């Protein structure tokens, strides 16, 4: 009898181990297993976990009913719910699996748009059918199937068109249209056109709420050294502009392979040079009222972090100040995901909540953070 009791205890112990994915530590709350105290923020700002267990969390979009949809590069799309509005998600529902890098998500009039590498899908009446999502409708499948820079950030602009970037299918090449561009189309998939060119790989853009002009991040080319070229923040003032790739990078750095026969004056210079190789991704203008007034209409940028630099940089959230339609400064807002050259988290996207809090997705830690401000 005593042996049976001992055996039962061992069985319970091993059951708990397997339940916790083989490690007791994974049973901890995210605040216990993630070093949030290492995140440095300006005075008065605080960071917490909004949602845990969101594997590969990347692009985010919020509906008027405050359902948060989250895309990934790992094949899944999630709905994140905070039903009791306590600023902590109650449930994470997988609404799609097995898709081709469904990084991009957008929402309009009850429909969720999801961007795979080669097409855009639409899930109608999605919020009413989270537990049994409808079969998606193909909005447009006329996009290249290249996976190199093929994952997409999408967003609906002030003109009610869906903006879809097409990354360069390489580190550096001159592939021609539609590559290295931002395209746009009607919400039914018609009238697909190139809106801006010379864009190596943008995974984040937003419109200035005052001017309705598009701003976007762009990842600079690799293999030119640790410190050049910079990533870029760019500003579109009219349709058809060309932002330099693959001929010029940053503010006039000629490409060693493609720049010789081209003139810098033919291309639009960045609104702001960002740090080199930081993988600047999601960006938003801050339109909330929780943060101090100096943050209003300024740009937050999620920097995913370098992969090919001798000393890694990035892994942080940056703030770009804008005055009179010009980018004026670029400084750290939140960092600490990189410790002693090793990253425990990688910010991907940012999103302003109705209460003014800032959400930050992290595809490495599989969580979504919530940054708030309280005057001290």
Rosetta blueprint (number, residue, H / E / L):
1 X L
2 X H
3 X H
4 X H
5 X H
6 X H
7 X H
8 X H
9 X H
10 X H
11 X H
12 X H
13 X H
14 X H
15 X H
16 X H
17 X H
18 X H
19 X H
20 X L
21 X L
22 X L
23 X L
24 X H
25 X H
26 X H
27 X H
28 X L
29 X L
30 X H
31 X H
32 X H
33 X H
34 X L
35 X L
36 X H
37 X H
38 X H
39 X L
40 X E
41 X E
42 X L
43 X L
44 X L
45 X E
46 X E
47 X E
48 X E
49 X E
50 X E
51 X E
52 X L
53 X L
54 X L
55 X L
56 X L
57 X L
58 X L
59 X L
60 X E
61 X E
62 X E
63 X L
64 X L
65 X L
66 X L
67 X L
68 X E
69 X E
70 X E
71 X L
72 X L
73 X L
74 X L
75 X L
76 X L
77 X E
78 X E
79 X E
80 X E
81 X E
82 X L
83 X L
84 X L
85 X L
86 X L
87 X L
88 X L
89 X L
90 X L
91 X E
92 X E
93 X E
94 X E
95 X E
96 X E
97 X L
98 X L
99 X L
100 X L
101 X L
102 X L
103 X L
104 X E
105 X E
106 X E
107 X E
108 X E
109 X L
110 X L
111 X E
112 X E
113 X E
114 X E
115 X E
116 X L
117 X L
118 X L
119 X L
120 X E
121 X E
122 X E
123 X E
124 X L
125 X L
126 X H
127 X H
128 X H
129 X H
130 X L
131 X L
132 X L
133 X L
134 X L
135 X L
136 X L
137 X E
138 X E
139 X E
140 X E
141 X L
142 X L
143 X L
144 X L
145 X L
146 X L
147 X L
148 X L
149 X L
150 X L
151 X L
152 X L
153 X L
154 X E
155 X E
156 X E
157 X L
158 X L
159 X L
160 X L
161 X L
162 X E
163 X E
164 X E
165 X E
166 X E
167 X L
168 X L
169 X L
170 X L
171 X L
172 X L
173 X L
174 X L
175 X L
176 X L
177 X L
178 X L
179 X L
180 X L
181 X E
182 X E
183 X E
184 X E
185 X E
186 X L
187 X L
188 X L
189 X L
190 X L
191 X L
192 X L
193 X E
194 X E
195 X E
196 X E
197 X E
198 X L
199 X L
200 X L
201 X L
202 X L
203 X L
204 X L
205 X E
206 X E
207 X E
208 X L
209 X L
210 X L
211 X L
212 X L
213 X L
214 X E
215 X E
216 X E
217 X E
218 X E
219 X L
220 X L
221 X L
222 X L
223 X L
224 X L
225 X L
226 X L
227 X L
228 X L
229 X L
230 X L
231 X L
232 X E
233 X E
234 X E
235 X E
236 X L
237 X L
238 X L
239 X L
240 X L
241 X L
242 X E
243 X L
244 X L
245 X L
246 X L
247 X L
248 X E
249 X E
250 X L
251 X L
252 X L
253 X E
254 X E
255 X L
256 X L
257 X L
258 X L
259 X L
260 X L
261 X L
262 X L
263 X L
264 X H
265 X H
266 X H
267 X L
268 X L
269 X L
270 X L
271 X L
272 X E
273 X E
274 X L
275 X L
276 X L
277 X L
278 X L
279 X L
280 X E
281 X E
282 X E
283 X E
284 X E
285 X E
286 X L
287 X L
288 X L
289 X L
290 X L
291 X L
292 X L
293 X H
294 X H
295 X H
296 X L
297 X L
298 X L
299 X E
300 X E
301 X E
302 X E
303 X E
304 X L
305 X L
306 X L
307 X L
308 X L
309 X L
310 X L
311 X L
312 X L
313 X L
314 X L
315 X L
316 X E
317 X E
318 X E
319 X E
320 X E
321 X E
322 X E
323 X E
324 X L
325 X L
326 X E
327 X E
328 X E
329 X E
330 X E
331 X E
332 X E
333 X E
334 X E
335 X E
336 X L
337 X L
338 X E
339 X E
340 X L
341 X L
342 X E
343 X E
344 X L
345 X L
346 X L
347 X E
348 X E
349 X E
350 X E
351 X E
352 X E
353 X L
354 X L
355 X L
356 X L
357 X L
358 X E
359 X E
360 X E
361 X E
362 X E
363 X L
364 X L
365 X L
366 X L
367 X E
368 X E
369 X E
370 X E
371 X E
372 X E
373 X E
374 X L
375 X L
376 X L
